[in-house]
């Protein structure tokens, strides 16, 4: 018995309808690790996937996590995210490394110290 993968068994018509026939976002704002944060709550009449994204992203959530939560391919999820981003309903940012590499001289001193042990 084979396990289905999210989005693979969805009707192509459904995916086409979700994106309004678009296959690209037109921007490179969203990669797999881009963090998405909702800037508003869902409103009545909103597309159900858009509403689900806003509920999921109350706290920073990676694009790949959003796609998994929706059960949709990342490419489709990026298009939905771009829709929300264009209307200001979400913000996107890349995770920043909160560390800096130590100075080369310090690493050299540590290496010398280890050799002396």
C-alpha positions, 0 to 999 in steps of 0.5 A: 500500500503506497502512502500518498504525498500532500498535493500529489493526489489532489485534483489538478483542477482544485490546485488550478482553482486555488491559485487562479491559474497562476503557476508562479508568484512573481517574486522570490520573497518565499523560500522554504525557511522564510518565516511568515507572521499573520498581521491580521485575522481571517475575515468572512468570505476569505478563501479557506486556505488563506484563512487557514494560513492566517490562523497557522501563522499567529506566531512565526511559521516557516513556509515549509510548515505552512505547506505541510499544515495545508497539505499542499505543494510548496509551489501552491503555498507560495502563491497563496502566501504571495496573495496575502503578502501583497494585501498586507495580511502577512509579513515575511522575513528570513531567519537571522543567525543570532550568532557571529563567528568568533574572531580568527585570532581567538580561534587560533588561540583556542587551537594553540591551547588545545595543542598544548593540552 
